[in-house]
Amino acid sequence: MSKPRSKPCLPGPTPSGSAQGAKSALDSLREQIDGIDQQLVDLLVQRGRIIQQVTDIKKRHDLPTFHPAREENLISTRRAQATQAGLDPDYVEDLFRTMLRHSRVGQLSTLSRRSVRPGAKILIVGGLGNMGRFFSTWLRQSDYEVRVLDRDDWPKVRSLTTEIDLCLLAVPIEITPSIALQIGKYLPPACVLTDITSLKRKPLEAMLRGHAGPVVGLHPLFGPATVTMDKQIVVFSPGRSLSKCQWFLDQLTLWGNVLVETPASEHDEIMGIVQALRHFATFTFGQFLCSRGVPVLRTLELSSPIYRLELAMVGRLFAQDPQLYAEIIFATPERQALLKDYLESLQKNLSLVERGDKTEFIARFRQIAEWFGPFSEQAMRESTFLVEKLVHRF
Amino acid sequence: MSKPRSKPCLPGPTPSGSAQGAKSALDSLREQIDGIDQQLVDLLVQRGRIIQQVTDIKKRHDLPTFHPAREENLISTRRAQATQAGLDPDYVEDLFRTMLRHSRVGQLSTLSRRSVRPGAKILIVGGLGNMGRFFSTWLRQSDYEVRVLDRDDWPKVRSLTTEIDLCLLAVPIEITPSIALQIGKYLPPACVLTDITSLKRKPLEAMLRGHAGPVVGLHPLFGPATVTMDKQIVVFSPGRSLSKCQWFLDQLTLWGNVLVETPASEHDEIMGIVQALRHFATFTFGQFLCSRGVPVLRTLELSSPIYRLELAMVGRLFAQDPQLYAEIIFATPERQALLKDYLESLQKNLSLVERGDKTEFIARFRQIAEWFGPFSEQAMRESTFLVEKLVHRF
């Protein structure tokens, strides 16, 4: 390795200069980088302006926001250009995905106000709760006439339900079935009845019993703090006359939601795992850390980014509404049975550890890995991608 | 909302044209976007070339890769420029962080070959294992003379240890202490003895007993599949004559690692939580899904991105080496006791659910949230940031 030398007086064939020479060479290169970066931002500004024009045209002509084929085509073209110029195509794709997302979200915030049925009358029962207020804002922005029925408004129920096109139940899980029976009596025959609780079987049964018209159960997989509907999932379970409910599902799609259909019983079984068990396990982990007084911040200093990500999942639970989690975990007797089964599984695994039976542990591990199949490789890829983002952001 | 009209024949004050007019206007705007995108990639190529020149100068003059102050300064300047031009500064920061990371990793792959002590002789005990081979590759690339002692090489131990400057133990946790005692007898007095197991107390004690010279315990928080050392954490526990071990710690820093010092006992206690308990809980979750035959892919379709992230953490465990996880979980009697305590916590929480005691659940929840303090808000922010990345990447 060449050592720093004194100032070069004569031009020579050796590539190295003095330490001072190196500094000034670096300074000049950094100035060049700054110049390029400034040009990059200028181009981003220009790009933003053109996209604003695209949005305006789309809005005037009711055209869809999102053009998947065009996005993929754009990515492929930039990847090819990168490869040809000797740049890493994944890197260039990463940058362009960020730009596309930004422009999609920007367009959505303008275009999402469009309405499938402007002026339609919608009653939100529980309209002063968090989710009730959330839907009320979105619906009003899209030119719906929104009415609210909360705890104290039952004396006005007749006038509130007059000529309404849709009734949305946004009350806690435990009272949703009884409210469905109660409100059903007042609804016009063609009115759509729907709910947004995180259980579907019982609320759907009650809505079908309480109302003879169109019924659909919804479960939006996002909370009231969501700022964009872009790609947010809404699960729906058909009840009756789905075609007459379609306009409301179309409204959700127009806002950017992705709709997934599932029978109510399948929904509830899967949510037992996805929500009740997962939240219970996460709660227990946080409770255990707290009960032992584990120094959380010190554990973060001494850990890999993967642990940081896992701990973030635990911490995030406790930044949210306990009532909501209690409702999900305590919802049904089936869920209690599920949690009990989980405890038994844990007990069996612990006795393996207490017996020191590593061989059996490894055999089980391999069996589970095989059962997961290609998913574990995919999980590895996804989580590694995210960990890189985490490391370089925070 | 204006409806599509027939082709405009005369210029007029109305902003809308026909559907065909809209299409051709959109096409022309899209061409402009393509032109801008092409220029963006051209600039990225130019940027890459200048960074290559920076790297060459840094390499010639042994300058550090990473310049945190310069990076933050660059980000602030671009944020200010974005704000002034009416662009979202977070969006611009996101793009530039990606660029900086790319250039840092690119520079590291060139610069990481630099050596703190070129030609120094390093013996890797267990040099044919995964981590042994990993370190052997990195050390050879940095001009060290690497020797390997694996299971069958003990007859050659005298010649292998002759004049070595450092001995690195890369054998399974359970045999690390006995190997430390065994090899100690052969080491030159000034030789550094170190290990890379995920426990520190016992291995460090054994190294100090087996060897009278400099000793330091290491725990790299990454696996053998790691491709860049950039910002990867290595925990170290000083044993004896730390200043004589410093050159090796400096080598790790030069490769891009971040070093964190901790006493061996603190290390082991924290790793009980961070590794043993966490892995055990994750293992149990995967085992439970498998034992019930839960349709994993269907649960993904019906879930929020947060669940997808949580399930990815479970799946990723099973893409890895069961032996390593068994070693971590089964390591010490203290760890078994920890897992047992965890089981008891879970049992207590379950009995809350079985009693239907929501009030107590919510009270505990609030208590834990308070204990986590500002961490839960931070966790919420970090995980939300990552979920957005996940949604828009996969």
Interface residues (C-beta under 8 A of the other chain):
Chain A: M1 S2 P4 P15 S16 A19 A22 A25 L26 L29 R30 Q32 I33 D34 I36 D37 Q38 Q39 L40 V41 D42 L43 L44 V45 Q46 R47 G48 I50 I51 Q53 V54 I57 K58 R60 H61 D62 L63 R70 L74 T77 R78 Q81 A82 A85 G86 L87 D88 Y91 V92 D94 L95 F96 R97 T98 M99 R101 H102 R114 L221 F222 K231 Q232 I233 V235 V260 T262 E266 H267 I270 M271 I273 V274 Q275 L277 R278 F280 A281 F283 T284 F285 G286 Q287 F288 L289 C290 S291 R292 V294 P295 V296 L297 R298 T299 E301 L302 S303 S304 I306 Y307 R308 L309 E310 L311 A312 M313 V314 G315 R316 L317 F318 A319 Q320 P322 Q323 Y325 A326 I329 F330 Q336 L339 K340 D341 Y342 L343 S345 L346 Q347 N349 L350 V353 E354 G356 K358 F361 I362 R364 F365 R366 Q367 I368 A369 W371 F372 F375 S376 E377 Q378 A379 M380 E382 S383 T384 F385 L386 E388 K389 L390 V391 H392 R393 F394
Chain B: M1 S2 P4 P15 S16 A19 A22 A25 L26 L29 R30 Q32 I33 D34 I36 D37 Q38 Q39 L40 V41 D42 L43 L44 V45 Q46 R47 G48 I50 I51 Q53 V54 D56 I57 K58 R60 H61 D62 L63 R70 L74 T77 R78 Q81 A82 A85 G86 L87 D88 Y91 V92 D94 L95 F96 R97 T98 M99 L100 R101 H102 R114 P118 L221 F222 D230 K231 Q232 I233 V235 V260 T262 E266 H267 I270 M271 I273 V274 Q275 L277 R278 F280 A281 T282 F283 T284 F285 G286 Q287 F288 L289 C290 S291 R292 V294 P295 V296 L297 R298 T299 E301 L302 S303 S304 I306 Y307 R308 L309 E310 L311 A312 M313 V314 G315 R316 L317 F318 A319 Q320 P322 Q323 Y325 A326 I329 F330 Q336 L339 K340 D341 Y342 L343 S345 L346 Q347 N349 L350 V353 E354 G356 K358 F361 I362 R364 F365 R366 Q367 I368 A369 W371 F372 F375 S376 E377 Q378 A379 M380 E382 S383 T384 F385 L386 E388 K389 L390 V391 H392 R393 F394
